[in-house]
Amino acid sequence: MIPIALDPRFARLAVVGDGARAARRHAALRAAGAADARWFRDAPVCAADLPRLHGLWIVDLPPDAALELALRAREARVLVNVEDSPALCDFHSMAEVRRGDLLLTVSTAGAAPGLARVIRGHLETWFGEEWGGRVAEVRRLRERWRAAGVAPSDTARRIAALATERGWLE
């Protein structure tokens, strides 16, 4: 697996499925910044739009319909995730914790999603809401240091020292 953080403003994404899990996946995409993410209730309607997509989550479809749509998507060079079918996935969705601009993710490459959820629960406890403010503060400091010509290596050392001084990871 190759972990990446995708800026959804530059990708055309969609969900296909007509159940509660499809609704949750679509809501998660929108919450992550994919304001234009499409939601198709059935596979035939989605299939017509495949050439315009970059990524597709297939959720709550019968296995035969999911397989057929996944194969058509691949033919159209669209990355596919078929929930609960790791063998059909080009990528896996990760369990995530968001704290402002801080994004922590856990993946088991689709092998044990329940375990990823358990680990995510621990991360939620260890990294509370205060981390959003911490990241924003570091962003402001970093911008100030960069404007003053501080070298990237010195900026990194300053950030590490700040985290240590404040006991953020203790």
TILOLO-787502 format. One line per field, with one value per residue (C-alpha): residue number from 0; x, y, z. Coordinates in Angstrom, 1 decimal. Layout:
N
seq <- c(NUM, ...) .
x <- c(X, ...) .
y <- c(Y, ...) .
z <- c(Z, ...) .
% end
This chain:
170
seq <- c(0, 1, 2, 3, 4, 5, 6, 7, 8, 9, 10, 11, 12, 13, 14, 15, 16, 17, 18, 19, 20, 21, 22, 23, 24, 25, 26, 27, 28, 29, 30, 31, 32, 33, 34, 35, 36, 37, 38, 39, 40, 41, 42, 43, 44, 45, 46, 47, 48, 49, 50, 51, 52, 53, 54, 55, 56, 57, 58, 59, 60, 61, 62, 63, 64, 65, 66, 67, 68, 69, 70, 71, 72, 73, 74, 75, 76, 77, 78, 79, 80, 81, 82, 83, 84, 85, 86, 87, 88, 89, 90, 91, 92, 93, 94, 95, 96, 97, 98, 99, 100, 101, 102, 103, 104, 105, 106, 107, 108, 109, 110, 111, 112, 113, 114, 115, 116, 117, 118, 119, 120, 121, 122, 123, 124, 125, 126, 127, 128, 129, 130, 131, 132, 133, 134, 135, 136, 137, 138, 139, 140, 141, 142, 143, 144, 145, 146, 147, 148, 149, 150, 151, 152, 153, 154, 155, 156, 157, 158, 159, 160, 161, 162, 163, 164, 165, 166, 167, 168, 169) .
x <- c(0.0, 1.1, -0.2, -1.2, -3.2, -5.4, -6.7, -10.3, -10.6, -8.5, -10.3, -13.7, -15.0, -18.2, -20.0, -22.5, -25.0, -28.3, -27.8, -26.8, -23.1, -23.1, -24.7, -22.0, -19.2, -20.6, -20.9, -17.3, -16.1, -17.9, -16.6, -13.1, -13.5, -14.9, -17.7, -18.5, -18.5, -21.3, -23.7, -25.3, -28.0, -27.6, -24.8, -26.3, -26.5, -23.0, -21.6, -22.5, -20.4, -17.3, -15.1, -15.5, -14.3, -11.0, -12.1, -15.2, -16.4, -18.9, -21.0, -24.1, -24.4, -25.0, -21.7, -22.3, -23.3, -20.3, -17.9, -19.3, -19.1, -15.6, -14.4, -16.0, -14.5, -11.0, -11.5, -12.3, -9.1, -11.0, -9.6, -12.1, -12.9, -15.5, -16.3, -15.7, -14.1, -10.3, -9.5, -11.6, -10.0, -7.4, -7.2, -8.5, -10.2, -8.5, -9.8, -9.3, -9.1, -9.4, -8.3, -8.3, -5.6, -4.2, -5.2, -4.2, -5.0, -4.9, -4.9, -4.7, -4.8, -8.4, -7.3, -8.8, -11.0, -12.3, -8.8, -8.2, -11.4, -10.1, -6.7, -8.6, -10.5, -7.2, -5.9, -9.0, -8.3, -4.6, -5.1, -7.9, -9.6, -6.8, -4.5, -6.4, -5.3, -1.7, -1.4, -2.8, -0.3, 2.6, 1.4, 1.5, 5.0, 6.3, 5.0, 6.7, 10.0, 9.9, 9.2, 12.2, 14.4, 14.8, 16.1, 13.7, 16.0, 16.0, 12.2, 11.9, 14.1, 12.1, 8.9, 10.3, 11.6, 8.2, 6.4, 8.9, 8.7, 5.0, 4.8, 2.4, 3.5, 4.0) .
y <- c(0.0, 3.6, 6.0, 9.4, 12.3, 13.3, 16.9, 16.2, 19.6, 18.1, 14.7, 13.7, 11.2, 9.2, 6.7, 4.2, 2.3, 2.9, 2.0, 3.6, 2.7, 4.5, 7.5, 7.5, 7.1, 10.0, 12.2, 11.3, 12.4, 15.7, 16.3, 15.7, 18.4, 16.6, 19.1, 17.8, 14.1, 12.4, 9.8, 7.4, 5.1, 2.4, 1.0, 1.6, 5.4, 5.4, 3.4, 6.1, 8.6, 6.4, 8.2, 11.4, 10.0, 9.5, 7.4, 5.3, 3.7, 0.8, 0.3, -1.7, -3.3, -7.1, -8.9, -9.5, -5.9, -4.7, -6.9, -5.9, -2.2, -2.6, -4.2, -1.5, 1.2, -0.3, -0.4, 3.3, 3.8, 4.8, 3.7, 1.5, 0.6, -2.1, -2.1, -5.4, -6.9, -6.2, -8.3, -5.9, -2.8, -0.6, 1.4, 1.1, 3.7, 4.3, 4.7, 8.4, 11.0, 14.7, 17.5, 20.6, 20.1, 17.2, 13.9, 10.6, 7.5, 3.7, 1.1, -2.7, -2.8, -4.1, -7.2, -6.2, -3.1, -3.8, -3.6, -0.3, 1.1, 0.0, 1.7, 4.8, 4.9, 5.0, 7.8, 9.8, 9.6, 10.4, 13.2, 15.4, 18.4, 20.6, 19.3, 21.4, 24.5, 23.2, 22.6, 26.0, 27.6, 25.7, 26.7, 30.4, 30.0, 28.1, 30.8, 33.5, 31.6, 30.9, 34.6, 35.4, 33.0, 30.3, 27.1, 24.2, 22.0, 24.8, 25.2, 21.4, 21.6, 24.6, 22.7, 19.6, 21.8, 23.5, 20.1, 18.9, 22.1, 22.0, 18.3, 17.7, 14.0, 13.0) .
z <- c(0.0, -0.7, 1.9, 0.4, 1.5, -1.4, -1.8, -2.9, -4.6, -7.5, -7.8, -9.1, -6.5, -6.2, -4.1, -5.5, -3.2, -1.6, 2.0, 5.3, 4.7, 1.3, 3.0, 5.7, 3.1, 1.0, 4.2, 5.1, 1.7, 1.9, 5.4, 4.2, 1.6, -1.4, -1.8, -5.3, -4.5, -6.3, -4.8, -7.2, -5.8, -8.4, -10.6, -14.1, -13.5, -12.1, -15.0, -17.4, -15.4, -15.0, -17.6, -15.6, -12.2, -10.6, -7.6, -6.8, -3.5, -4.2, -1.1, -0.3, -3.7, -4.2, -4.9, -8.6, -9.3, -7.3, -9.2, -12.6, -11.7, -10.3, -13.5, -15.6, -13.4, -13.9, -17.6, -17.4, -15.3, -12.2, -8.8, -7.0, -3.4, -2.9, 0.8, 2.5, -0.6, -0.3, -3.3, -5.5, -4.0, -5.7, -2.5, 1.1, 3.2, 6.5, 10.0, 10.7, 13.4, 12.4, 14.7, 12.5, 10.0, 11.9, 10.2, 11.8, 9.9, 10.5, 7.9, 7.9, 4.1, 4.4, 6.4, 9.7, 9.6, 13.1, 14.5, 12.7, 14.4, 17.8, 17.2, 15.9, 19.2, 21.1, 18.9, 19.5, 23.2, 22.9, 20.4, 21.7, 20.2, 21.5, 18.7, 16.1, 17.9, 18.3, 14.6, 13.8, 16.2, 14.6, 11.1, 12.1, 13.6, 10.6, 8.2, 10.3, 10.5, 6.7, 6.0, 8.2, 6.1, 8.8, 7.1, 6.9, 9.1, 11.8, 11.5, 12.1, 15.2, 16.6, 16.1, 17.9, 20.7, 21.1, 21.3, 23.9, 26.0, 26.1, 26.8, 23.9, 23.4, 27.0) .
% end
